[in-house]
Amino acid sequence: MYAYGGRRTRAEQDAATVEIGYALVSAAFAAAVLFGAVAGPTFLFDLPGPVSTVLLRLGMTVASLVFVARVVSVLVRFRQSAQPSQPGRTNPDS
């Protein structure tokens, strides 16, 4: 993944930037959907105070965990993916 001397090429830097952006955006979307699913009834219905508080806290907790898990899984998968050394070739020895 590194060019000669341990430095990343511009293409590798761009690929990493795009992958980080994708990880953050997809994680934010997943977290928002799950927060809405868990805490949504609090905003739609007139629920008692303790139930409303529990749903909001549970929604924030689930959303936070999903956000972190999604970012980590996308970035780990990106780092482990073997990039061909030359465009159009799938085997570095070919």
N, C-alpha and C positions, 0 to 999 in steps of 0.2 A: 504494500500500500504506500510505501515511501519511495521516492525517487532517490537517486544517488546522493549520499550525504545525509539521509534521514529527513529530508524536507519533503513536504507534500507538493505535488504538482498543482497547478491552478485548477485543473479538471477535478482532482480529488478534493480540493477545498470546496469547490462549487457543489460537488455531489454530497459532501458532508453537510453543507449549509442547507441544501434542499431537503435532505433527510431529516435534519433537526427541525426545520419548519413544518414538514409533514407530521412528524411525531407530536409536536406541540399543538398543531391545529386539530389533528384527529383525536388527540387526548382531550382537548378542551370540548370538542363536540360530544364525545362519549360521556364525559363527566357531566355535561349540561343535560344530556338526555336522561341519564340515571338520576340526577338530582331532581329533575322535573317529575320523573316517575315516582320517586319516593316522597318528596316533599310537596309535590303538586297539589294533593288533596288539601293541604293546609291553606293554600291560596284560593282554592275553588269552593270549599265548604266552610261553614262556621263550626269548627271543631273546638272542643274544650281546650283550655290552656295547656294542661300537661301533655295531651296527645299532640297538639300542635308543636310544642317544644321538642318532644321526642322525635317527631317526624323530620323537623328541620335539622336537628343535630345528626340524626341518622343519615339524612340526605347529604349533608356536608361531609360526613365521614366517608360514606360510600363514594361520593364524587371525588374526594381527595385520593382515596386509594386507587380508584380506577384511573385517574389522571396519571399518577406516578407509575402504575403498572403498565399502562399503554406506552408511555414515553420510554420506559426501560426496555420493554419488549421490542419496540420498533428499532431503537438504537442498537440493541444487542444483535438483532437479526441483520441489521445493516453491516455491523462490524464483522460478523461471521461470514457474510456472503463473499464467496471467492470471485474476485473480478478477473476476467481474462487479461493477460498482460498485453495482448494486442487486440484491437477492435476486430470483431468478426470471427475470432477464434475462441473455441471453448476449452481447448487443451493447451496449456502453456508450452508443452513440448512439441506441438505440431508445427 
